[in-house]
Every structure is written in structure tokens, then in C-alpha cells.
Amino acid sequence: MSKTGLEQAPDDIKLAVDLIYLLESNKVAPETVLKALDIVRADFEKKAQGQNN
């Protein structure tokens, strides 16, 4: 049994696809998504820096 392309994709790609589906399914405005992603990115960059120290 062969896996589909998405099943073989790296975790970051799988997560991105899931997030896009969730946001589009809920009809979230693109401007809102971009603002929220800025907040999420900043939060996770701080967390990543904390792991590296």
C-alpha cells in the first residue's frame, strides 16, 4: 500500500495544509489571518529562542 503525497510530507507541510483548511473552512478574512500569524510567529520565535538558551 503506497502513501499519498501528503502522508509522506514533512510535518510542517502537513500542519500548514491543516491550518489553511481550517481557516478557509471558517471563512476567516485574509487580513485577519495575516495579523494573527504575525502574533503566532512572534510567540513561537520567543519559545524557540528559549529552547536554544
N, C-alpha and C positions, 0 to 999 in steps of 0.2 A: 504494500500500500504506500503510495507516494504522498508526501505532504504538499499542501498548497504553498504558493509563494509567501503568503502572509504568515503561515505557520513556521516557515523557515527564517523569517525576517528577524533582525535583531530586536531586542526588547524595546528600544527607543522608537523604532518604526511602528511596532505594534501599539505602543502607548499613544503615539501621535494619531494613528488611524482611529483608535477608540475615542480619543478626545475630539477629533474632527466630527466623528459620527454623533457623539453626544451633543456637541454644540450646534451642529446643523439640525439635528432632530428636534432640538428645543428652540430652534429659530432665534438664537442669540445673535444680536446685531454684530457685524464685524468690528465696529468701533469699540464695543463693549468687550469683545473677546481680546482685542489687541491691548486694551488698557489692563485687563485682568492678567493677561500673560506677562506684561511688564512687572506686575506685582509678584506673580508667582516666580518669575525668573530671579528677581532680586532676593526673594526669600530663600530659594534653593541655592543661589550663589553663596549667600551667607552660611547656609548649612554646610555646603561643600567646603568652604574655607575653614569652618570649624573642625571638620574631619581631618583636614590636612595639617592642622596645628597640633 
